[in-house]
Amino acid sequence: MELIEGIEKIIEPYPKAVITIGNFDGVHIGHQALFHEVIEKADALGGTSVAMTFEPHPARVLQENSHPPLITLYEQKIELIERSGIDVLITIPFTREFADVTAKAFVEDILSKRIGMKAIVVGRDYTFGKNREGDIEFLKKYAELLGFEVVVTDWIQKPGNGTGRISSTRVREFVTDGKVTEARKLLGRYYQIRGTIETGRNRGGKLLGFPTANIKLYDELAPRTGVYAVTVEHQGKKYKGVANIGYSPTFDDYIYTVEVHILDFNDNIYGEIIRVNFTERLRDEKKFSGIPELSEQIKKDIIKAREILSL
């Protein structure tokens, strides 16, 4: 996949470009369906499949401190879109100046002239341009003038009973509630966080007998406090583990941490990045009478996690 970060870096229009545009936070199965539609249309035209996204997320520029945490950081979003099979990913550095670009200028100058769009694939509620003045009808009007096709896709319904559309908001709600198995159904993969291992409070191995990797999160969404069965990716290898997210109430220090005990692993990985995939929530975080009771519970958590992760 070719990654273009900035419209000005496009040297010439792409042959028969078929494009979809969005924030794609989470790259859930609804987004994946859009990419599949784009790829199929590009193949039919003998053209180029293109996705356009924005960095940072527009809400972070326009809403200042009221934006939600990200489901996928930029690096992971690129990886997931590349995995979909898209030919070209164009990232627009989102600024207030870009937010003032009119719908007309966006379609004529950027999509048509610069990118060479011959078809655009969008959802039914797609809007764009300054004050969201552009919509499906706007696109259809300019399609006749500029010679491109507008493909409007149906929303992908939630698995199971099929009621309600799949959305980044719904994924975020599931993760926030600790419903990581439900989030997986919408994502098409396990929910993942990634971060750098930093020095913790030095009590996991010494006091409890279970050394933990303390993860420094950046800007992504963290699941609800509690204990989870997880898998851990490090340097191309995957391990089983148990993650604790919360405030360690047994120790009364109430400092928020994300700690992972990696099973059958004893390497020094301070300062390195790991990826943690949340498989299933085991239990709430709770306050124990002391270290012996907490250690016994951790043993039970490990046994249960091994059972889950062996299925």
C-alpha positions in Angstrom: 0.0 0.0 0.0 1.2 3.5 -0.9 0.9 6.0 2.0 0.5 9.7 1.1 0.6 12.1 4.0 -0.6 15.4 2.5 -2.4 16.2 -0.7 0.6 18.2 -2.0 2.6 15.0 -2.2 0.4 13.5 -4.9 2.5 13.9 -8.0 -0.2 13.1 -10.6 -3.8 11.8 -10.6 -4.2 8.1 -10.0 -5.5 6.0 -12.9 -9.4 5.7 -12.5 -9.3 6.3 -8.8 -12.1 4.8 -6.7 -12.1 6.4 -3.3 -13.8 6.3 0.1 -13.3 8.9 2.8 -13.7 8.8 6.5 -12.1 8.9 9.9 -12.2 5.1 10.1 -11.5 5.1 13.9 -11.5 1.4 14.8 -11.4 0.2 11.2 -14.5 -2.0 12.2 -16.2 -4.4 9.9 -18.4 -1.6 8.5 -15.3 0.3 7.4 -13.8 -3.0 6.0 -17.0 -3.5 3.9 -16.5 0.0 2.4 -12.9 -0.9 1.5 -14.0 -4.2 0.0 -16.5 -2.2 -2.2 -13.9 0.2 -3.3 -11.5 -2.6 -4.2 -14.1 -4.4 -6.2 -15.1 -1.3 -8.0 -11.5 -0.4 -8.8 -10.9 -3.9 -10.1 -14.0 -3.6 -12.4 -12.7 -0.3 -13.8 -9.1 -1.4 -14.0 -8.3 1.5 -11.6 -6.8 2.3 -8.3 -8.4 1.7 -4.9 -8.0 4.8 -2.6 -8.9 5.5 1.0 -8.7 9.0 2.5 -8.5 9.7 6.2 -7.5 12.5 8.5 -4.9 13.1 11.2 -5.5 14.2 13.8 -9.2 13.1 14.1 -11.2 16.2 13.2 -13.0 16.2 16.5 -9.6 16.9 18.2 -9.3 20.1 16.2 -12.9 21.3 16.1 -14.1 20.2 19.6 -10.9 20.8 21.6 -11.2 18.9 24.9 -14.6 17.2 24.3 -13.3 14.5 21.8 -13.6 10.8 22.6 -10.5 8.6 23.1 -9.3 6.8 20.0 -10.2 3.2 19.3 -7.1 2.9 17.0 -4.1 5.1 17.1 -2.8 6.4 13.7 -0.1 3.7 13.4 -2.6 0.9 13.9 -5.2 2.4 11.6 -2.6 2.5 8.8 -1.7 -1.2 9.4 -5.4 -2.3 9.4 -6.3 -0.3 6.2 -3.2 -1.8 4.5 -4.4 -5.3 5.6 -7.7 -4.6 3.8 -6.0 -4.6 0.4 -6.4 -0.9 -0.4 -3.8 0.4 -3.0 -3.4 4.0 -1.7 -4.1 5.6 1.7 -4.1 9.4 1.6 -3.9 11.1 5.0 -5.0 14.7 5.2 -3.4 16.7 8.0 -6.6 18.1 9.6 -6.5 21.8 10.5 -9.0 24.5 11.0 -7.9 25.9 7.6 -8.8 22.5 6.0 -12.1 22.5 7.7 -12.9 25.7 5.8 -12.5 24.1 2.4 -15.9 24.2 0.7 -17.6 21.1 -0.6 -17.2 22.4 -4.2 -13.5 23.0 -3.9 -13.0 19.6 -2.2 -14.8 17.7 -5.0 -13.4 19.7 -7.9 -9.8 20.5 -6.8 -8.9 17.7 -4.5 -11.0 14.6 -5.5 -11.3 15.2 -9.2 -8.3 17.1 -10.4 -5.6 16.1 -7.8 -6.6 12.4 -7.2 -8.3 11.6 -10.4 -11.6 10.2 -8.9 -13.8 8.2 -11.2 -16.0 6.8 -8.5 -16.6 7.5 -4.8 -18.0 4.9 -2.3 -19.8 6.4 0.7 -22.3 5.5 3.4 -25.8 7.0 3.3 -25.1 9.7 5.9 -21.9 11.0 4.4 -21.3 14.7 4.6 -18.2 16.8 3.9 -16.9 20.3 3.3 -17.2 23.5 5.3 -20.2 23.3 7.6 -20.9 19.9 6.1 -22.5 21.5 3.1 -21.7 18.5 0.9 -23.9 15.4 1.0 -25.0 12.5 -1.3 -27.2 14.8 -3.5 -24.3 17.3 -3.8 -22.0 14.5 -5.0 -24.6 13.3 -7.5 -24.9 16.8 -9.0 -21.2 17.1 -9.4 -20.9 13.5 -10.7 -22.7 14.6 -13.8 -20.5 17.7 -14.3 -17.2 16.0 -13.6 -17.8 12.5 -14.9 -17.6 10.3 -11.8 -19.9 7.7 -10.2 -21.4 7.8 -6.8 -21.8 4.5 -5.0 -23.9 4.6 -1.9 -23.6 1.6 0.4 -26.0 0.3 3.0 -24.9 0.3 6.7 -23.6 -3.0 8.0 -25.9 -4.3 10.7 -24.7 -5.6 14.0 -24.1 -9.4 14.1 -26.6 -11.5 15.9 -30.1 -10.0 15.8 -29.1 -7.6 13.1 -30.6 -4.5 14.7 -28.6 -1.3 14.7 -25.7 -0.3 12.6 -22.1 -0.9 13.3 -20.4 2.3 14.3 -17.2 3.5 16.0 -19.5 4.9 18.8 -20.9 1.4 19.5 -17.4 -0.1 19.6 -16.3 2.6 22.0 -19.3 1.9 24.2 -18.6 -1.9 24.3 -14.9 -1.3 25.2 -15.7 1.3 27.9 -18.2 -1.2 29.4 -15.6 -4.0 29.4 -17.6 -6.0 26.8 -14.5 -6.9 24.8 -16.1 -10.0 23.3 -18.9 -7.9 21.9 -16.4 -5.3 20.6 -14.6 -8.1 18.8 -17.8 -9.0 16.8 -17.9 -5.4 15.5 -14.2 -5.1 14.9 -13.6 -8.5 13.3 -10.6 -8.9 15.6 -9.7 -8.5 19.3 -9.6 -5.0 20.7 -6.0 -4.0 21.1 -4.0 -1.4 23.0 -0.3 -0.9 22.6 2.2 1.0 24.7 5.7 1.2 26.1 6.7 -0.8 29.2 7.7 1.4 32.0 8.9 0.9 35.5 6.0 0.1 37.9 5.7 0.1 41.6 8.0 -3.0 41.9 5.7 -5.2 43.8 4.2 -7.6 41.2 7.1 -10.0 41.3 8.5 -9.2 44.7 5.3 -9.1 46.8 2.8 -11.2 44.8 5.1 -13.6 43.0 3.7 -12.5 39.6 5.8 -10.0 37.7 3.9 -7.6 35.6 4.6 -5.3 32.6 3.3 -1.8 33.3 2.1 -0.2 30.1 2.2 3.5 29.4 -0.8 4.3 27.3 -0.8 7.2 24.9 -4.2 8.4 23.7 -6.2 5.3 23.0 -9.4 3.9 24.6 -8.8 1.7 27.7 -11.3 -1.0 28.6 -13.3 -0.8 31.8 -11.4 -1.5 35.0 -11.1 -5.2 35.8 -9.1 -8.3 35.0 -8.9 -9.7 31.5 -7.6 -12.8 29.6 -5.3 -11.3 26.9 -2.7 -12.2 24.4 0.5 -10.2 24.1 2.5 -9.5 21.0 6.2 -8.7 21.4 8.8 -8.7 18.6 6.7 -10.9 16.3 5.8 -13.5 19.0 2.5 -14.0 20.8 2.1 -14.9 24.4 -0.8 -15.6 26.8 -1.4 -13.3 29.7 -3.7 -11.7 32.3 -4.2 -7.9 32.4 -5.4 -5.8 35.3 -6.7 -2.4 34.6 -7.6 -0.2 37.5 -6.5 1.4 40.8 -5.1 -1.5 42.9 -7.5 -1.0 45.8 -5.8 -3.7 47.9 -2.8 -1.4 48.2 -4.8 1.8 48.9 -2.7 4.0 46.6 -5.4 4.4 43.9 -3.1 5.1 41.0 -4.5 4.1 37.6 -2.4 1.4 35.9 -2.5 -1.1 33.1 -0.5 -4.1 34.1 0.0 -7.4 32.3 1.3 -10.6 33.7 2.7 -12.4 30.6 2.5 -16.2 31.1 5.7 -18.3 30.6 7.8 -15.2 29.9 10.7 -13.8 31.8 12.5 -11.3 29.5 13.4 -7.8 30.5 11.3 -5.6 28.2 11.5 -2.2 29.9 11.3 0.6 27.3 9.9 -1.7 24.6 6.5 -1.7 23.0 4.0 -4.5 23.4 0.5 -5.0 22.0 -2.2 -6.4 24.2 -5.3 -8.1 22.7 -8.3 -8.3 25.0 -10.0 -11.7 24.7 -12.4 -11.9 27.6 -13.2 -10.1 30.8 -12.6 -12.3 33.9 -13.9 -10.2 36.8 -14.2 -6.8 38.4 -11.3 -5.3 40.3 -11.8 -5.7 44.0 -10.2 -5.0 47.3 -8.7 -8.1 49.1 -7.9 -8.6 52.7 -4.2 -8.6 52.0 -1.4 -9.9 49.7 -2.0 -13.7 50.4 -5.7 -13.5 49.4 -4.8 -11.4 46.3 -2.1 -13.8 45.3 -4.5 -16.7 45.5 -7.0 -14.9 43.3 -4.3 -14.1 40.7 -3.5 -17.9 40.6 -7.2 -18.5 39.9 -7.2 -15.8 37.2 -4.2 -17.4 35.5 -5.9 -20.8 35.5 -9.1 -19.4 34.0 -7.1 -17.3 31.4 -5.2 -20.4 30.3 -8.4 -22.3 29.8 -10.0 -19.4 27.8 -6.9 -18.8 25.7 -6.5 -22.5 24.9 -9.9 -22.8 23.2 
